[in-house]
Amino acid sequence: MPQITVDYSAVMDQAFDRAGFARALHTATVEIADAKPEACKTQFRPSALTAFGYEDPEEQRHAVVHVTIGLLAGRTEETKTRLTETVLELLREHVRDDGFVLHASAEVRDLAASYRKFER
């Protein structure tokens, strides 16, 4: 915990400073959600094809990024909202304008009570 997943359009690959975003996001998550730094884990999953509206996916210049943060239950809705707003600000800072329209979203969800993990 926290489990962070970043799904994004591959078209934005060169414009997205993923390492910088992860560092800033981990810092924000520690400060806002009272997480432990060593517990922050982020996976980036590029999508080879993103369809947007009725446009031809091969010709469009839209990019989509969605960040999901899973936290242990107990954070207030205000904390979750502050964290998602911070995520969107960090995306503005770490995705440069590269000629595509960026559609960004974020959500914070509670991990299920069955959540378990192990480390080696």
Contacts in CASP RR format, 6 or more apart in sequence:
PFRMAT RR
TARGET T0000
AUTHOR 0000-0000-0000
METHOD contacts of the structure
MODEL  1
MPQITVDYSAVMDQAFDRAGFARALHTATVEIADAKPEACKTQFRPSALT
AFGYEDPEEQRHAVVHVTIGLLAGRTEETKTRLTETVLELLREHVRDDGF
VLHASAEVRDLAASYRKFER
1 35 0 8 1.000
1 39 0 8 1.000
1 70 0 8 1.000
1 71 0 8 1.000
1 72 0 8 1.000
1 111 0 8 1.000
1 115 0 8 1.000
1 117 0 8 1.000
2 29 0 8 1.000
2 33 0 8 1.000
2 35 0 8 1.000
2 39 0 8 1.000
2 40 0 8 1.000
2 41 0 8 1.000
2 69 0 8 1.000
2 70 0 8 1.000
2 71 0 8 1.000
3 41 0 8 1.000
3 69 0 8 1.000
3 70 0 8 1.000
3 111 0 8 1.000
4 25 0 8 1.000
4 29 0 8 1.000
4 40 0 8 1.000
4 41 0 8 1.000
4 42 0 8 1.000
4 43 0 8 1.000
4 67 0 8 1.000
4 68 0 8 1.000
4 69 0 8 1.000
4 70 0 8 1.000
5 42 0 8 1.000
5 43 0 8 1.000
5 45 0 8 1.000
5 67 0 8 1.000
5 68 0 8 1.000
6 18 0 8 1.000
6 21 0 8 1.000
6 42 0 8 1.000
6 43 0 8 1.000
6 44 0 8 1.000
6 45 0 8 1.000
6 65 0 8 1.000
6 66 0 8 1.000
6 67 0 8 1.000
7 45 0 8 1.000
7 47 0 8 1.000
7 64 0 8 1.000
7 65 0 8 1.000
7 66 0 8 1.000
7 67 0 8 1.000
7 68 0 8 1.000
8 16 0 8 1.000
8 44 0 8 1.000
8 45 0 8 1.000
8 46 0 8 1.000
8 47 0 8 1.000
8 63 0 8 1.000
8 64 0 8 1.000
8 65 0 8 1.000
8 66 0 8 1.000
9 46 0 8 1.000
9 47 0 8 1.000
9 50 0 8 1.000
9 62 0 8 1.000
9 63 0 8 1.000
9 64 0 8 1.000
9 65 0 8 1.000
9 100 0 8 1.000
10 46 0 8 1.000
10 47 0 8 1.000
10 48 0 8 1.000
10 49 0 8 1.000
10 50 0 8 1.000
11 50 0 8 1.000
11 61 0 8 1.000
11 63 0 8 1.000
11 100 0 8 1.000
12 63 0 8 1.000
12 65 0 8 1.000
12 95 0 8 1.000
12 98 0 8 1.000
12 100 0 8 1.000
12 102 0 8 1.000
13 46 0 8 1.000
14 98 0 8 1.000
15 95 0 8 1.000
15 96 0 8 1.000
15 97 0 8 1.000
15 98 0 8 1.000
15 100 0 8 1.000
16 65 0 8 1.000
16 94 0 8 1.000
16 95 0 8 1.000
17 94 0 8 1.000
17 95 0 8 1.000
17 96 0 8 1.000
18 44 0 8 1.000
18 94 0 8 1.000
20 94 0 8 1.000
21 90 0 8 1.000
21 91 0 8 1.000
21 93 0 8 1.000
21 94 0 8 1.000
21 95 0 8 1.000
22 42 0 8 1.000
22 44 0 8 1.000
24 90 0 8 1.000
24 93 0 8 1.000
24 94 0 8 1.000
25 40 0 8 1.000
25 42 0 8 1.000
25 67 0 8 1.000
25 87 0 8 1.000
25 90 0 8 1.000
26 37 0 8 1.000
26 40 0 8 1.000
26 42 0 8 1.000
28 83 0 8 1.000
28 86 0 8 1.000
28 87 0 8 1.000
28 90 0 8 1.000
29 35 0 8 1.000
29 40 0 8 1.000
29 69 0 8 1.000
29 83 0 8 1.000
30 36 0 8 1.000
30 37 0 8 1.000
30 40 0 8 1.000
32 79 0 8 1.000
32 82 0 8 1.000
32 83 0 8 1.000
32 86 0 8 1.000
33 69 0 8 1.000
33 71 0 8 1.000
33 75 0 8 1.000
33 79 0 8 1.000
33 83 0 8 1.000
33 108 0 8 1.000
35 71 0 8 1.000
47 64 0 8 1.000
49 57 0 8 1.000
50 57 0 8 1.000
50 60 0 8 1.000
50 62 0 8 1.000
50 63 0 8 1.000
50 64 0 8 1.000
51 57 0 8 1.000
52 60 0 8 1.000
52 62 0 8 1.000
52 64 0 8 1.000
52 103 0 8 1.000
55 62 0 8 1.000
61 99 0 8 1.000
61 100 0 8 1.000
61 101 0 8 1.000
62 100 0 8 1.000
62 101 0 8 1.000
62 103 0 8 1.000
63 95 0 8 1.000
63 100 0 8 1.000
63 101 0 8 1.000
63 102 0 8 1.000
63 103 0 8 1.000
64 103 0 8 1.000
64 104 0 8 1.000
65 91 0 8 1.000
65 95 0 8 1.000
65 102 0 8 1.000
65 103 0 8 1.000
65 104 0 8 1.000
65 105 0 8 1.000
66 104 0 8 1.000
66 105 0 8 1.000
66 106 0 8 1.000
66 107 0 8 1.000
67 87 0 8 1.000
67 91 0 8 1.000
67 104 0 8 1.000
67 105 0 8 1.000
67 106 0 8 1.000
67 107 0 8 1.000
68 106 0 8 1.000
68 107 0 8 1.000
68 109 0 8 1.000
69 83 0 8 1.000
69 84 0 8 1.000
69 87 0 8 1.000
69 106 0 8 1.000
69 107 0 8 1.000
69 108 0 8 1.000
69 109 0 8 1.000
70 108 0 8 1.000
70 109 0 8 1.000
70 110 0 8 1.000
70 111 0 8 1.000
71 80 0 8 1.000
71 108 0 8 1.000
71 109 0 8 1.000
71 110 0 8 1.000
71 111 0 8 1.000
72 110 0 8 1.000
72 111 0 8 1.000
72 115 0 8 1.000
73 110 0 8 1.000
73 111 0 8 1.000
73 113 0 8 1.000
74 110 0 8 1.000
75 108 0 8 1.000
75 110 0 8 1.000
80 108 0 8 1.000
83 106 0 8 1.000
83 108 0 8 1.000
84 106 0 8 1.000
84 107 0 8 1.000
84 108 0 8 1.000
87 106 0 8 1.000
88 104 0 8 1.000
88 105 0 8 1.000
88 106 0 8 1.000
91 102 0 8 1.000
91 104 0 8 1.000
91 106 0 8 1.000
92 104 0 8 1.000
95 102 0 8 1.000
95 104 0 8 1.000
END
